[in-house]
């Protein structure tokens, strides 16, 4: 497959996830209003997505630390060149997965509570 086609499919998937999250949470706000149950569900789902973002940040920090240490102790190691576009796309994908985590946490706690 062509790299541009894969990128297009990822972009469509990201847009779909964001739209699905907005529609689902909007419908639940209309359904529940601002009652105590919905506030608890949103708080618990927010905690789950916050832990996801903490994990993602820690993961990227560990990866950069490993590459820095490898480069420091093995200077003959080839450098890895990543263009800015790829870095931005990775950040967007990680953030959109955060929306997906929040969406599934909302669905889970809505059924559980």
N, C-alpha and C positions, 0 to 999 in steps of 0.2 A: 504494500500500500504506500501511497505517496505521503510524505510528511505533512503536506498542507491539508490533505483529506483527513488525516488523523487529528490534526489541530482543529479543523472545522467540526468534527464530531465531538471533540472534547468541549469546544465552545458551546455547541448546541446542548450538550448534556449539562454543562454548568448553568446555562440560562434556564433550562428546564427545572433544575433543582431549586434555583432561586425563586422562580415563579411558583413552583409547587409549595415551597415554604411560606411565601407571602400569602397565597390563597388559603392554605390550611390554617395558618395562625389567624388570619382575618376572619375566617368562618368560625373558628373557636371563640374569638373575642365576641362576635355577634351572638353566638350560642350561649356563652356563659356570662357575658357582660364583664363586670369587675367583681365577681363574687370571690370568696375566700379560697374556694377550691381551685379556681383558675390561677390565682396568684401563687398558690403552693406549687401547682404543676409547672408554671413558668419559672419559678425559682429553682426547682429541682432540675428542670431541663437546662436552665442556664448554668447550673453547677456542672452538669455533665459536659456541656460544650466548652466551658472554661477549662476543665481538666484536659479536654482534647487539645485546646490551644496551648496549654502548658506543655503537654507531651510533645506536640509538634515543634514548639520552640526549643525545648530541650534536645530533641532529636537533631535538629539542624545545628544547634550549638555543638553537640558532641561530634557530628560529622565534620564540621569546620575545624574543631580542635584536633581530631584525628589527622586530617589532611595537613594541618599546620605542623603537628609533631612529626609526621612522616617526611614532610619537606625539610624540616630542620635537621633530622638525623640522617636522612638519605638525600643529599643534595643532587645526586645524579638521577633522581626520580623524575620522570617526565611530568611536566605541568599539565594540568587539565584546564583547557580553555572552554569556558561556558559563556555564550553571548548573553547580553542583557535581556533579550526577548525571552529566552528560555527561563531565566531566573524569574522574570515577571510572571510567566505562565505557571511556573511551579508555585509561586506565592498565591496566584489566583485560584489554582486547583486546591491548594491546602485550605484556603479560606472558604471555598465553596463546599468542600467536604465538611467543614465546620457547620455550615448551614444544614447539611444533610444529617449530621450528628444531632444537631438541635431539633430538627424535624422528627427524627426517630425517637428522641428522648421525649418530646412532647406527646407523640402517639403512645409511647410506652406508659408514661405516667398518667395519661388520660385514661387508659384502660385499667391501670392498676389502682388508682385512687378513686 
